Amino acid sequence: MNEIVDKNFKHKDNVQNRTEQNRTEQNRTERLFSIDFIKGLLIIFVFTGHIIPGELRHTFLRYIIYSFHMPLFIGISGFLVDYQNKNFSFKTILSKFWNRLIKPWVIAITVYFIINSFNQSHHLNIILFIKCFLKPFYHLWYIPAYISYFIIIWFLWKSFRKTNYTWIMLFSVSAIISIISKWDLLEDLINTKYYKSIYELLKYDLRLYNLIFFTAGAYLRFKVSTNNKIFHSDYLLIVCRTILLISLLTVSIIFFFDYNNIEKIMFYVMNLLLMIIILNDCISNIIPRNKILEFIGKYSLPIYLYHVISQQVASCLFVPSSIGYYSTCIFAFTIIVLLVWLLRKNKIVNTYIFGSTNSCFDVK
């Protein structure tokens, strides 16, 4: 009789364990959909910010979009990295980067070099082509910047992971680098050509003022993996949402005034809170489903790399800000998304243009 009872208990335990595993797998799937949704939405914001003409400080909508879209994207990219993975050797990282990011990036640089040479009536010059890798065209800065964020945090993680203050050190170094870059604290060094190159690398090429967002995203991934949640108190979540609304309002008002230091402070306050709250909503599975945005998020890399072509085509045909210009931008962007959908199962295209991964910026 005891054996029968033990078998029944074991059977119930197995059923319960399988049920919990199924729920966990379901939650992971839903979270991936939520992340893809947000990434897809951010790609739309990136596209919108790029097609709006005018200087940033004189175009309100463009100013608002630029105040959050890339920091949030970088934060989510950090969240998708699991630094606790024991298989993360430097050789493995380089292999992943080469296949998932660098090959598509190199091809994109080549494509834009040919397009720009044609538009500007330049001959295909090998020296100019090499310079394109040192000073990437327009939006292509993101790939080397992302790789630099990843390697910096990976190196710091490896250096301090056996201590009791790992994340304190990571946040401290990231904050120092971000502040130096954002507040131009190395600007006095640009009198010499050598230091000017370093300054421009930090400020404009790698945009290391965004490093703190990548670090925060990686930390939230660590926190979720250990606690399965970000906020343990609904009261704290309400306070953060309130502060976020105030910071959003402040950023909107600052557009009409010249408060440079306040603007920079709010850049970090608003985006860190926005990232934390959005990732919390993703984990809580309260983000709505939308297959189009999820697809754009899933294939964010190729769409990000080539969406600027839509703006280039429209600029050749119409005056910026005209109805024809915006209509052509939207139409061309839609064609790019459709081409990605049509070519997504082609092995050669998927390997060299899409990065051989369904979640293009994930490094797992």
Secondary structure, 3 states (H helix, E strand, C coil): CHHHHHHHHHHHHHHHHHHHHHHHHHHHHHHHHHHHHHHHHHHHHHHHHHHCCCCHHHCHHHHHHHCCHHHHHHHHHHHCECCCCCCCCHHHHHHHHHHHHHHHHHHHHHHHHHHHHHHCCCCCCHHHHHHHHHCCCHHHHHHHHHHHHHHHHHHHHHHHCCCCCHHHHHHHHHHHHHHHHHCCCCHHHHHCHHHHHHHHHHHHHCCHHHHHHHHHHHHHHHHHHHHCCCCCCHHHHHHHHHHHHHHHHHHHHHCCCCCHHHHHHHHHHHHHHHHHHHHHHHHCCCCCCCHHHHHHHHCHHHHHHHCHHHHHHHHHHCCCCCHHHHHHHHHHHHHHHHHHHHHCCCHHHHHHCCCCCCCCCCEC
